[in-house]
Amino acid sequence: MACNDASLPLEAAAPVATSARAAGEPINLHHPGQSPGAPYYGHFGRGFLPNNGEWAGLPFYRSPEFVPPDFNLLDQFDPPAAFGCALRVRGTEWWHDLSDPFPFQVKDYAAEIVPIYFVRWSELRNATADDVLTIGDCGACTRCASDSRGRWST
């Protein structure tokens, strides 16, 4: 599967940027809408796998079913492919200049249900021992499941 949702290039924010830059203020862009959001599928990567020693939480800001099967999630960034997948979060980006590679601050909020894979930390450590984590690796780990009320079970 691949994403093909339309996304907005940053150039579309040029009128907003011009007035903000003239006033010496940061440029604020909202995603989705004025920006396609960050070029990643999940908010985790090499050196950042949130865990409590027993479970790791892997939040997907874009639907996991659209992650290319051979993409290494530890690399985190996948432009331009990730831009083509609909965001499951909304938020604001603060830029000094739109020519910068990344905004200096981002704040995201759930726009809909954000999939979070809770996987056994020991299994995730084993799965990433080769410095590669694919969506298939995530699916092979023991995961918690939740019901529609958000209660978790193993």
C-alpha positions in Angstrom: 0.0 0.0 0.0 1.1 3.5 -0.6 -0.4 6.9 0.4 -1.6 9.2 -2.2 -3.4 11.9 -0.2 -2.8 15.4 -1.5 -0.5 17.4 0.7 0.3 21.1 0.7 3.9 22.2 0.0 5.4 24.8 2.3 5.5 27.3 -0.5 1.7 27.6 0.0 2.4 29.4 3.3 4.5 32.1 1.6 2.0 35.0 2.2 1.8 34.1 5.9 5.6 33.9 6.1 6.2 37.2 4.5 4.1 39.2 6.9 5.5 37.3 10.0 9.1 37.7 8.8 8.5 41.4 8.2 7.3 41.8 11.8 10.3 39.8 13.2 8.0 37.1 14.6 8.2 33.3 14.2 6.3 31.9 11.3 3.4 29.7 12.5 2.0 27.0 10.2 -0.8 24.6 11.0 -0.9 21.0 9.9 -2.6 19.6 8.1 -3.5 22.6 6.0 -0.7 25.0 5.7 1.9 22.3 6.1 2.0 18.5 5.4 3.4 17.9 8.9 6.6 16.1 9.8 7.9 13.5 7.2 7.7 10.5 9.6 5.2 7.8 10.3 5.7 7.5 14.0 7.0 9.6 16.9 10.0 7.3 17.7 13.3 6.4 16.1 16.9 5.5 16.7 17.8 6.6 20.2 14.1 7.4 21.1 12.0 4.3 21.9 9.8 5.3 24.9 9.5 2.5 27.4 9.1 1.7 31.1 11.5 -1.3 31.1 8.6 -3.7 30.5 6.6 -2.1 27.6 7.5 0.3 24.8 4.9 2.7 23.3 5.2 3.4 19.6 2.8 6.2 18.6 2.0 6.3 14.8 1.2 9.8 13.6 0.3 8.4 10.2 -1.6 5.1 9.7 0.8 2.1 10.3 -0.7 0.2 7.3 0.8 2.8 5.0 4.4 2.3 6.2 6.4 0.7 3.4 7.3 -2.8 4.4 11.1 -2.3 3.9 11.3 1.1 5.6 13.5 1.2 8.7 11.4 3.0 11.3 14.6 3.8 13.3 15.5 6.2 10.5 12.3 8.0 11.3 12.3 10.5 8.4 10.9 9.4 5.0 10.4 12.4 2.8 8.6 12.7 0.4 6.8 9.3 0.8 5.5 10.1 4.3 4.0 13.4 3.2 1.6 11.4 1.0 0.0 9.7 4.0 -2.8 11.4 5.9 -1.9 12.7 9.4 -3.7 11.4 12.4 -2.6 14.4 14.4 -3.0 18.2 13.9 -0.7 20.8 15.2 1.3 24.0 14.9 4.9 24.5 13.7 7.0 27.5 14.6 9.7 28.4 12.0 12.4 31.1 12.0 12.5 30.8 8.2 10.8 28.4 5.8 14.1 27.7 4.2 15.2 26.0 7.5 15.2 22.2 7.2 12.9 21.8 10.3 10.8 24.1 12.4 12.3 25.0 15.8 9.2 23.9 17.7 6.2 21.6 16.9 3.2 20.9 19.0 0.9 18.0 18.0 -2.6 17.0 19.1 -4.6 13.9 18.3 -7.0 14.7 15.4 -8.4 11.2 15.6 -7.5 7.9 17.2 -3.7 7.7 17.1 -2.5 4.1 16.9 0.0 3.3 19.6 1.7 -0.1 19.6 2.6 -1.2 23.1 5.1 -3.9 22.7 7.2 -5.9 25.1 10.5 -4.0 25.6 12.6 -7.1 25.6 11.2 -8.1 22.2 11.6 -4.7 20.8 15.3 -4.6 21.9 15.8 -7.9 20.2 14.0 -6.7 17.1 16.3 -3.6 16.9 19.6 -5.4 17.7 20.5 -5.2 13.9 19.6 -1.4 13.9 16.6 -2.1 11.8 12.9 -1.9 12.8 10.3 -2.5 10.1 6.5 -2.4 10.5 6.6 -6.2 10.2 9.1 -6.4 13.1 6.6 -4.3 15.2 3.8 -6.6 14.2 5.8 -9.7 15.2 6.3 -8.4 18.8 3.8 -9.2 21.6 1.4 -6.3 21.8 -1.2 -5.1 24.2 -4.7 -4.8 22.7 -7.3 -2.2 23.7 -11.1 -2.1 23.5 -13.2 0.8 22.3 -13.1 2.4 25.8 -9.3 2.4 25.9 -8.8 -0.3 28.4 -5.6 -2.3 27.8 -4.9 -6.0 28.2 -2.1 -8.3 27.3 
